[in-house]
Amino acid sequence: MKIAFIGLGKMGSAIAGNIARHGFDLTVWNRSPGKMEPLLALGAKAVASARDAAAGKDLIVTSLMDDRSVLETLEGDNGVLAGMKPGSIHLCVTTISPSLADDLAARHQAHGTLYVSGPVMGRPDVAAAGQLLTYLAGDPRAVAAVTPVVEAFSRAVRVVSAKASDANTVKLGINYSIVSLIELMGEVY
């Protein structure tokens, strides 16, 4: 499987490093080219744009900041969607809104490509250790295809449903519960 990884912040670099160490054919792209260097030492290839990263790949993984950054990276002449071949899969590990997840699924369907939501639970050090908890939702065939890659950086993979937004809803619900517990502890003290 040929994989592109886009977004090499602390979390993205840790996830991509595990993918590279598991022997997958990996191409990387980041707006700040210097962040690609450590992955090149692991055998990854660097390209000049998101479109170039996606070109000819079976799986494109994005680890970005938020809804806006995902859309900016997906759209346009140099975006991911412009480079994707028919039948390829976009796996977004970013915590995005459920509405954007469903929008991305619709955009990919119209383009002849597939979308899987895969938000992760854990910090960058947990990602580097390959111990994330990952929630997957989307087309069942696409979920099955990405699972071996996700297992390279996850201690557990939970398939939520065939509706992309369901994985993001679960992740946001867990985040809300954690924040609520922290607030409650603060009130107690």
Secondary structure, DSSP 8 states (H G I E B T S, - for coil): -EEEEE--SHHHHHHHHHHHHTT-EEEEE-SSGGGGHHHHTTT-EE-SSHHHHHTT-SEEEE--SSHHHHHHHHSSTTSHHHH--TT-EEEE-S---HHHHHHHHHHHHHHT-EEEE--EES-HHHHHTT-EEEEEEE-HHHHHHHHHHHTTTEEEEEEEESSHHHHHHHHHHHHHHHHHHHHHHHHH-
